Amino acid sequence: MTVYFVDSSALVKRYISEIGSAWVVNLFDPVLDNEVFIAAITGVEIVAATTRRARSGSISVTDATALCNQFRSDLLSEYQVVEITENIINSAMALAEAWGLRGYDAVQLAAGCAVNALCITNGLPPVNFVSADNELNKAAASEGLMIENPNNYL
């Protein structure tokens, strides 16, 4: 079993086909028995990304609705959801200040760091931080997280 923290830029690839989608989909192979953590805000970001694509015409409204419904279903059973606590908000503010991150990116990183701390405290291997955002990955690496960018996998 491997523990992953997957941000929305990577998780959207599970629902919308793009570079790195096959790699992200593989994370959920039951044989691998991976644990996948996401921040609670990821739901907002996935729905927003999907509906924006429908508005731009790159996917149909019907497909966007189906994808959002699939995500909501998966949210109930496929992910460990990290709630956004006061500690995570405070950490995110510090991370935004330190690395010049956008707001939700700082929250994603703070949540990933919190999961990593829990893994280490409980004697588990460090978390794999999965993001398709190079700026966020650079900050996460600077914070000592192991990085996987699904855009590196065709």
C-alpha positions in Angstrom: 0.0 0.0 0.0 1.2 3.5 -0.9 -0.3 6.7 0.5 -1.1 9.5 -2.0 -2.3 13.0 -1.6 -3.8 14.1 -4.9 -4.6 17.7 -5.6 -7.3 18.7 -8.0 -5.0 19.4 -11.0 -4.1 15.7 -10.9 -7.4 14.3 -9.8 -9.3 15.9 -12.6 -7.4 13.6 -14.9 -9.3 10.7 -13.5 -12.5 12.2 -14.9 -11.4 14.1 -18.0 -9.0 12.5 -20.5 -5.7 14.4 -20.8 -2.0 13.8 -20.5 -1.4 11.7 -17.4 -4.9 10.4 -17.1 -3.9 6.7 -17.5 -1.3 7.1 -14.7 -3.9 8.7 -12.3 -6.5 6.1 -13.1 -4.0 3.4 -12.3 -3.6 4.8 -8.8 -7.1 3.4 -8.1 -6.4 -0.1 -9.2 -7.8 -2.2 -6.3 -4.9 -4.6 -6.6 -2.5 -1.8 -5.5 -4.5 -1.1 -2.3 -3.5 2.6 -2.4 -4.8 5.1 0.1 -5.8 8.3 -1.7 -6.2 11.5 0.3 -7.7 14.7 -1.0 -8.5 18.1 0.6 -12.2 18.9 1.1 -11.9 21.8 -1.3 -10.9 19.5 -4.1 -14.6 18.8 -4.7 -15.2 22.4 -5.5 -12.3 22.5 -7.8 -13.2 19.3 -9.7 -16.8 20.4 -10.3 -15.6 23.9 -11.3 -13.0 22.5 -13.8 -15.5 20.1 -15.3 -18.3 22.6 -15.7 -15.9 25.2 -17.1 -14.9 22.8 -19.8 -18.5 22.2 -20.7 -19.0 26.0 -20.9 -16.0 26.3 -23.2 -17.3 23.4 -25.4 -14.4 21.0 -24.9 -16.8 18.5 -23.3 -20.5 18.2 -23.6 -22.9 19.4 -20.9 -24.2 15.8 -20.7 -20.7 14.5 -20.1 -19.9 17.2 -17.6 -23.0 16.3 -15.6 -22.1 12.6 -15.7 -18.5 13.3 -14.7 -19.6 15.5 -11.7 -22.1 12.8 -10.6 -19.3 10.1 -10.9 -17.0 12.3 -8.8 -19.7 12.9 -6.1 -20.2 9.1 -6.0 -16.5 8.4 -5.7 -16.2 11.1 -3.0 -18.3 8.8 -0.8 -16.0 5.8 -1.0 -12.8 6.3 -3.0 -11.1 9.1 -1.1 -10.0 10.0 2.4 -11.1 13.6 2.7 -9.0 16.0 4.7 -11.2 18.6 6.4 -9.9 22.1 6.3 -9.2 23.0 9.9 -8.0 26.1 11.5 -4.5 24.6 11.7 -4.5 23.8 7.9 -5.7 27.4 7.2 -2.9 28.8 9.3 -0.4 26.5 7.6 -1.7 27.5 4.2 -1.3 31.2 5.0 2.3 30.6 5.9 2.9 28.4 2.8 1.3 31.1 0.6 3.6 33.7 2.1 6.7 31.5 1.8 6.2 30.3 -1.7 3.9 32.8 -3.4 1.2 30.2 -4.0 -2.4 30.8 -5.0 -4.9 30.4 -2.2 -6.3 27.0 -3.0 -2.8 25.7 -3.9 -1.6 26.7 -0.5 -4.5 24.9 1.1 -3.8 21.8 -1.0 -0.1 21.9 0.1 -1.0 22.4 3.8 -3.4 19.5 3.7 -0.8 17.3 2.0 1.8 18.3 4.6 -0.7 17.4 7.3 -1.3 13.9 5.8 2.5 13.5 5.5 3.0 14.4 9.2 0.3 11.8 10.1 2.0 9.1 8.0 5.4 9.7 9.6 3.9 9.9 13.1 2.2 6.5 12.6 5.3 4.8 11.2 4.1 4.8 7.6 6.1 5.8 4.6 5.9 9.5 3.6 3.0 10.6 1.4 3.4 10.9 -2.3 2.1 14.4 -3.3 0.5 14.2 -6.7 0.0 17.4 -8.6 0.1 18.6 -12.3 1.0 22.1 -11.2 4.8 22.7 -11.5 4.8 25.7 -9.1 2.9 23.8 -6.5 5.2 20.8 -6.9 8.3 23.0 -6.5 6.9 24.3 -3.2 5.9 20.8 -2.1 9.4 19.5 -2.8 10.8 22.4 -0.8 8.6 21.4 2.1 10.1 17.9 1.9 7.3 16.0 0.2 7.9 13.3 -2.4 6.4 14.5 -5.7 4.6 12.8 -8.6 3.5 14.8 -11.6 1.1 12.8 -13.8 2.0 15.1 -16.7 5.3 13.2 -16.8 3.5 10.0 -17.8 1.9 9.7 -21.2 
